[in-house]
Amino acid sequence: MKTLLLMLGVVAFVYLEPGYTLVCKSCPDWKCALTPGVECSNDSTQCYKKLLESGGLFPKYERGCATNCTTVTGKEKVTYCATDNCND
């Protein structure tokens, strides 16, 4: 009986699913679609994409994880989203 309880405990521990972690892109250039995203910290609930440089054929962006959506000031162009790799 003890062996059965021990086995059930081990099986339950092995199959416990850890909490969900958001995955966001973090690369600056147009090749971002070809790279895998990075796991965000547990307190991050959003991905962001901020336009840094719009001149030329391929604009440059800053991408990453954010804990919340901040208010955009001036002419900044920042977008926020909440699903995996949505800041592509």
C-alpha positions as CSV (number, residue, x, y, z in Angstrom):
1,M,0.0,0.0,0.0
2,K,2.8,2.4,0.9
3,T,4.5,1.6,-2.4
4,L,1.4,2.4,-4.3
5,L,1.0,5.7,-2.6
6,L,4.7,6.5,-3.2
7,M,4.3,5.7,-6.9
8,L,1.2,7.9,-7.2
9,G,3.1,10.8,-5.5
10,V,6.0,10.4,-7.9
11,V,3.7,10.3,-10.9
12,A,1.8,13.4,-9.7
13,F,5.0,15.3,-9.2
14,V,6.5,14.4,-12.6
15,Y,3.3,15.4,-14.4
16,L,2.7,18.7,-12.6
17,E,2.7,21.5,-15.2
18,P,4.7,24.6,-14.4
19,G,3.1,28.0,-14.8
20,Y,2.8,29.6,-18.2
21,T,5.6,31.9,-19.4
22,L,5.1,34.4,-22.2
23,V,7.6,34.2,-25.1
24,C,8.5,37.4,-26.9
25,K,10.9,38.3,-29.8
26,S,13.9,40.4,-28.8
27,C,15.8,41.0,-32.0
28,P,16.2,44.5,-33.6
29,D,16.1,43.8,-37.3
30,W,13.9,42.4,-40.1
31,K,15.3,38.8,-39.6
32,C,13.4,38.6,-36.3
33,A,10.7,36.4,-37.9
34,L,13.4,33.7,-38.4
35,T,14.7,33.7,-34.8
36,P,13.0,32.0,-31.8
37,G,11.6,34.2,-29.0
38,V,12.9,34.4,-25.5
39,E,11.0,33.4,-22.3
40,C,9.9,36.4,-20.3
41,S,10.1,36.7,-16.5
42,N,7.0,35.6,-14.6
43,D,5.9,39.2,-14.0
44,S,5.9,40.1,-17.7
45,T,2.5,40.1,-19.3
46,Q,3.1,41.9,-22.5
47,C,5.4,41.9,-25.5
48,Y,6.4,45.3,-27.0
49,K,7.8,46.6,-30.3
50,K,9.2,50.1,-30.4
51,L,10.3,51.8,-33.6
52,L,13.8,53.1,-33.3
53,E,14.8,54.1,-36.9
54,S,12.4,54.3,-39.8
55,G,14.8,55.4,-42.6
56,G,15.9,53.0,-45.2
57,L,14.4,49.8,-46.6
58,F,14.3,47.9,-43.3
59,P,13.2,49.9,-40.2
60,K,14.9,49.0,-36.8
61,Y,12.9,48.1,-33.8
62,E,13.5,47.4,-30.1
63,R,11.5,44.3,-29.1
64,G,11.1,42.6,-25.7
65,C,9.1,41.8,-22.7
66,A,7.2,44.3,-20.6
67,T,5.4,44.1,-17.2
68,N,2.6,46.5,-18.4
69,C,1.7,48.9,-21.2
70,T,3.2,52.3,-20.5
71,T,1.9,55.6,-21.9
72,V,3.7,56.6,-25.1
73,T,5.1,60.2,-25.1
74,G,5.8,62.4,-28.0
75,K,6.3,60.8,-31.4
76,E,7.3,57.3,-30.0
77,K,5.7,54.4,-31.8
78,V,5.3,51.5,-29.4
79,T,2.9,48.6,-29.8
80,Y,2.0,46.1,-27.1
81,C,0.5,42.6,-27.4
82,A,-0.1,39.6,-25.1
83,T,0.4,36.4,-27.0
84,D,3.6,34.4,-27.8
85,N,5.8,36.0,-30.4
86,C,3.2,38.6,-31.2
87,N,5.8,41.4,-31.5
88,D,7.3,40.0,-34.7
